Amino acid sequence: MKFATFLPAQSRQPSLGVETPSGDFLDLSAAAAVLGPVIPGSMAQLIRGGAAAIQAVAEALASPRVNGLLQARDSLTFLPPIRTGKNVFCVGRNYREHIIEGNRANGRPENQFPEAIEFFTKPPTALVGHQGAVLRHEAITNSLDYEVELAIVIGKGGANIREEDALQHVFGYTVVNDITARDLQKRHGQWFKGKGLDTSCPVGPVITHHSAIADPNQLELSLTVNGEQRQRHNTNDMIFSVQRIIAELSIGMTLEPGDIISTGTPQGVGFAMTPPACLQAGDVVRATVQGIGTLENRIVGG
């Protein structure tokens, strides 16, 4: 199953939806009014509801009582699938070839790889949904860049999670585009400022339930700018697996339902190209992860 949070046509009230085989969405928030509170009305309720909530959604999809509650995909305004009020956890330098291209661009030895996972975060103000506008921030950066990433959505919370148990804590997976101001990232040393600007964390369009992803460490991912292929690779090139990331992040720190963990990007980023090819106002960026879908955003002036 694939779930989204959106504004239905002619509405300013967010709804939870589940994608149907046609590509449209059943409005579960509206279905809850028909079928009762057993149907989750928000992504947070769905995640916290566990297997019982997923079963209730499956039954709702099969119920004739929800006829008329389908929403056409192209009529929706997509929002970030979930907002918890917490920062998005992120992993830096997790793909071998991306590390090599970054080392080369920054004058470091090409085969200098991290010995431990490099974690950073993006604030909630960075979140923007599918087809949302991403600010160019031209007054403060000359090097706005893109990074397609697989992101984990935590389902069952916990601390000190064992690597072998880590996937049991996953609700599902989504797509993140880790928009980065490379010059700010370099200037400030620690990555938070360069990666925490407003609208610098497009996410979505959906969260795919973990049951539909056989192996998150074997997924194709790609990114285009104005139709030009910039990134194309597989999560099997990650140095640190999904399980390892969850286990290490949770050491001494409680992960909670709805937490988002972005897992790093492959090679092909703009600042490492010759010459550099970073983002400009008007560019359309499409980030795709196998089994989830395509996250599209336009860069706008501001």
Secondary structure per residue as TSV (DSSP state, phi and psi in degrees):
chain	resnum	aa	ss	phi	psi
A	1	M	-	360.0	147.3
A	2	K	E	-121.5	130.6
A	3	F	E	-120.0	145.6
A	4	A	E	-139.0	158.9
A	5	T	E	-114.5	130.3
A	6	F	E	-152.1	166.3
A	7	L	E	-99.3	116.3
A	8	P	-	-62.9	161.7
A	9	A	T	-56.8	137.2
A	10	Q	T	64.6	26.4
A	11	S	-	-138.4	147.2
A	12	R	-	-113.4	14.1
A	13	Q	S	-105.8	118.9
A	14	P	-	-60.6	142.7
A	15	S	E	-124.9	151.7
A	16	L	E	-92.9	136.4
A	17	G	E	-134.4	154.7
A	18	V	E	-118.0	134.4
A	19	E	E	-71.1	138.3
A	20	T	-	-100.0	168.0
A	21	P	T	-56.9	-25.5
A	22	S	T	-76.4	-12.0
A	23	G	S	95.2	-9.5
A	24	D	-	-84.2	179.8
A	25	F	E	-125.8	136.5
A	26	L	E	-82.2	124.8
A	27	D	E	-76.3	99.0
A	28	L	H	-71.8	-30.2
A	29	S	H	-63.2	-40.1
A	30	A	H	-72.4	-34.8
A	31	A	H	-64.6	-32.0
A	32	A	H	-61.8	-32.1
A	33	A	H	-70.8	-23.3
A	34	V	H	-92.9	-43.7
A	35	L	H	-98.9	-8.5
A	36	G	-	102.4	170.6
A	37	P	T	-68.1	-4.7
A	38	V	T	-64.5	-24.1
A	39	I	S	-84.8	122.7
A	40	P	-	-65.2	139.3
A	41	G	-	-103.0	-3.8
A	42	S	S	-148.3	163.8
A	43	M	H	-63.4	-37.8
A	44	A	H	-62.6	-43.4
A	45	Q	H	-63.8	-40.0
A	46	L	H	-61.6	-47.1
A	47	I	H	-65.5	-45.6
A	48	R	H	-70.8	-20.4
A	49	G	H	-77.2	-15.0
A	50	G	H	62.1	-147.4
A	51	A	H	-61.9	-33.7
A	52	A	H	-65.2	-37.7
A	53	A	H	-69.0	-40.1
A	54	I	H	-62.6	-41.8
A	55	Q	H	-63.7	-39.8
A	56	A	H	-63.3	-38.1
A	57	V	H	-65.5	-43.3
A	58	A	H	-58.7	-41.0
A	59	E	H	-68.7	-35.9
A	60	A	H	-64.5	-40.0
A	61	L	H	-60.9	-30.9
A	62	A	H	-90.9	-4.5
A	63	S	-	-86.8	129.9
A	64	P	G	-68.6	-13.3
A	65	R	G	-71.4	-13.9
A	66	V	G	-99.8	6.7
A	67	N	T	-56.0	133.0
A	68	G	T	97.5	-6.1
A	69	L	-	-101.9	8.9
A	70	L	E	-75.1	140.8
A	71	Q	E	-115.8	126.8
A	72	A	-	-64.9	133.0
A	73	R	G	-55.1	-43.7
A	74	D	G	-76.6	-0.1
A	75	S	G	-98.3	-3.4
A	76	L	-	-96.3	150.0
A	77	T	E	-103.8	110.0
A	78	F	E	-78.2	137.3
A	79	L	-	-109.1	166.2
A	80	P	-	-52.7	133.8
A	81	P	S	-54.8	-35.7
A	82	I	-	-146.2	143.0
A	83	R	-	-125.7	120.7
A	84	T	-	-108.2	-8.2
A	85	G	S	84.5	-1.5
A	86	K	S	-103.4	160.7
A	87	N	-	-66.2	152.0
A	88	V	E	-81.6	128.2
A	89	F	E	-79.8	140.3
A	90	C	E	-136.4	154.0
A	91	V	E	-115.6	130.9
A	92	G	E	-102.1	152.5
A	93	R	S	49.7	63.7
A	94	N	-	-116.2	-2.0
A	95	Y	B	-116.6	131.7
A	96	R	H	-55.5	-51.4
A	97	E	H	-69.2	-31.5
A	98	H	H	-67.2	-38.5
A	99	I	H	-62.8	-43.0
A	100	I	H	-63.1	-44.9
A	101	E	H	-66.7	-35.9
A	102	G	H	-69.0	-40.4
A	103	N	H	-61.6	-42.6
A	104	R	H	-63.8	-44.2
A	105	A	H	-67.2	-27.5
A	106	N	T	-102.5	9.2
A	107	G	T	73.9	23.9
A	108	R	S	-99.5	162.0
A	109	P	-	-56.0	133.3
A	110	E	T	-59.6	-37.9
A	111	N	T	-99.7	34.5
A	112	Q	-	-92.8	100.3
A	113	F	-	-104.9	151.1
A	114	P	-	-68.5	143.0
A	115	E	S	-89.1	-20.9
A	116	A	S	-133.5	160.2
A	117	I	-	-65.9	134.2
A	118	E	E	-97.9	105.8
A	119	F	E	-97.4	144.8
A	120	F	E	-149.0	178.2
A	121	T	E	-135.5	162.2
A	122	K	E	-121.2	138.1
A	123	P	-	-75.5	162.0
A	124	P	G	-57.3	-28.3
A	125	T	G	-69.0	-10.2
A	126	A	G	-82.2	-16.4
A	127	L	E	-70.8	138.9
A	128	V	E	-149.5	148.6
A	129	G	-	-89.3	179.7
A	130	H	T	-57.3	131.5
A	131	Q	T	70.6	8.2
A	132	G	-	-78.0	159.5
A	133	A	E	-82.4	138.4
A	134	V	E	-110.0	123.2
A	135	L	E	-69.2	138.4
A	136	R	-	-72.9	-27.7
A	137	H	-	53.4	44.9
A	138	E	T	-65.9	-20.4
A	139	A	T	-74.9	-17.5
A	140	I	T	-125.6	-10.0
A	141	T	-	-143.2	141.6
A	142	N	S	-108.4	10.0
A	143	S	-	-145.1	61.9
A	144	L	E	-82.4	129.0
A	145	D	E	-128.3	171.3
A	146	Y	-	-121.5	157.8
A	147	E	-	-157.1	110.0
A	148	V	E	-76.2	136.4
A	149	E	E	-145.6	144.4
A	150	L	E	-77.9	134.0
A	151	A	E	-122.1	142.6
A	152	I	E	-95.8	140.3
A	153	V	E	-115.7	119.3
A	154	I	E	-72.3	136.8
A	155	G	-	-106.5	-49.2
A	156	K	S	-110.2	121.5
A	157	G	-	-70.9	171.0
A	158	G	B	160.6	161.1
A	159	A	S	-120.9	156.8
A	160	N	S	53.4	46.5
A	161	I	-	-73.7	132.9
A	162	R	-	-74.1	143.9
A	163	E	G	-56.2	-40.9
A	164	E	G	-69.6	-15.6
A	165	D	G	-103.5	-3.1
A	166	A	G	-59.7	-41.9
A	167	L	G	-66.5	-19.9
A	168	Q	G	-69.0	-14.2
A	169	H	G	-97.7	3.2
A	170	V	E	-95.3	127.9
A	171	F	E	-81.1	-46.6
A	172	G	E	-174.3	-164.1
A	173	Y	E	-138.2	149.1
A	174	T	E	-140.9	-177.6
A	175	V	E	-108.8	135.0
A	176	V	E	-123.4	140.3
A	177	N	E	-109.9	106.6
A	178	D	-	-81.3	81.8
A	179	I	-	-65.6	132.4
A	180	T	E	-136.9	131.2
A	181	A	E	-88.4	97.6
A	182	R	H	-61.9	-38.0
A	183	D	H	-67.8	-38.2
A	184	L	H	-68.6	-38.8
A	185	Q	H	-58.4	-44.5
A	186	K	H	-71.2	-40.6
A	187	R	H	-64.8	-41.7
A	188	H	H	-89.8	-8.1
A	189	G	S	77.1	-74.2
A	190	Q	S	-67.8	141.7
A	191	W	T	-80.1	-11.4
A	192	F	H	-57.1	-46.0
A	193	K	H	-64.9	-45.6
A	194	G	H	-69.4	-19.7
A	195	K	H	-114.1	3.2
A	196	G	-	-111.4	13.5
A	197	L	S	-65.0	156.5
A	198	D	T	-54.1	137.7
A	199	T	T	66.1	17.1
A	200	S	-	-88.9	10.0
A	201	C	E	-135.2	69.0
A	202	P	E	-60.0	138.8
A	203	V	E	-147.2	142.3
A	204	G	E	126.6	-153.8
A	205	P	E	-73.8	-18.7
A	206	V	E	-131.6	166.1
A	207	I	E	-107.9	120.8
A	208	T	E	-88.8	127.0
A	209	H	E	-60.9	144.3
A	210	H	G	-58.1	-26.5
A	211	S	G	-65.4	-18.0
A	212	A	G	-94.9	-2.4
A	213	I	-	-116.4	104.3
A	214	A	S	-64.7	-42.8
A	215	D	-	-148.0	105.9
A	216	P	T	-66.2	-14.0
A	217	N	T	-91.8	15.3
A	218	Q	S	-141.2	55.8
A	219	L	-	-122.2	135.3
A	220	E	E	-73.8	141.0
A	221	L	E	-140.4	149.2
A	222	S	E	-154.3	163.9
A	223	L	E	-148.3	138.2
A	224	T	E	-123.7	151.6
A	225	V	E	-121.1	116.6
A	226	N	T	53.3	36.4
A	227	G	T	86.6	-9.3
A	228	E	E	-86.7	126.6
A	229	Q	E	-67.8	124.6
A	230	R	E	-113.2	-40.0
A	231	Q	E	-130.0	139.6
A	232	R	E	-159.9	116.1
A	233	H	E	-162.2	-164.8
A	234	N	E	-136.1	145.0
A	235	T	G	-64.7	-10.0
A	236	N	G	-70.1	-5.9
A	237	D	G	-91.2	-0.4
A	238	M	B	-65.9	137.1
A	239	I	S	-70.0	-42.3
A	240	F	S	-111.2	120.9
A	241	S	-	-70.7	168.4
A	242	V	H	-54.9	-45.5
A	243	Q	H	-62.3	-42.3
A	244	R	H	-65.7	-40.7
A	245	I	H	-61.1	-48.1
A	246	I	H	-61.6	-45.7
A	247	A	H	-61.6	-47.2
A	248	E	H	-71.6	-38.1
A	249	L	H	-64.2	-33.4
A	250	S	T	-82.6	-4.2
A	251	I	T	-64.6	114.4
A	252	G	T	69.4	9.9
A	253	M	S	-143.2	124.8
A	254	T	-	-77.3	125.6
A	255	L	B	-89.3	144.5
A	256	E	-	-121.7	155.4
A	257	P	T	-54.6	131.6
A	258	G	T	95.1	-11.0
A	259	D	-	-60.0	140.4
A	260	I	E	-109.0	133.3
A	261	I	E	-127.4	112.5
A	262	S	E	-90.6	140.8
A	263	T	-	-107.4	7.6
A	264	G	-	106.2	168.9
A	265	T	-	-127.4	151.8
A	266	P	-	-83.7	-175.7
A	267	Q	S	-68.1	165.0
A	268	G	-	110.5	11.2
A	269	V	-	-70.7	156.5
A	270	G	G	-65.5	-39.8
A	271	F	G	-68.0	-20.6
A	272	A	G	-91.6	-3.6
A	273	M	S	-77.4	162.3
A	274	T	S	-121.1	109.6
A	275	P	S	-73.7	167.6
A	276	P	-	-57.0	143.6
A	277	A	-	-133.0	75.7
A	278	C	-	-90.2	-179.2
A	279	L	-	-83.0	145.6
A	280	Q	-	-129.9	158.8
A	281	A	T	-56.1	134.2
A	282	G	T	100.8	-19.5
A	283	D	-	-65.7	143.4
A	284	V	E	-112.9	122.1
A	285	V	E	-111.5	130.0
A	286	R	E	-123.8	116.2
A	287	A	E	-110.0	127.3
A	288	T	E	-126.7	136.7
A	289	V	E	-128.3	130.7
A	290	Q	T	-52.9	134.7
A	291	G	T	82.3	-6.6
A	292	I	T	-116.6	-59.9
A	293	G	E	142.4	-163.2
A	294	T	E	-117.5	128.1
A	295	L	E	-100.7	118.1
A	296	E	E	-117.5	134.8
A	297	N	E	-144.7	149.0
A	298	R	E	-107.1	138.5
A	299	I	E	-84.1	129.4
A	300	V	E	-123.7	154.0
A	301	G	-	-64.9	149.6
A	302	G	-	138.1	360.0
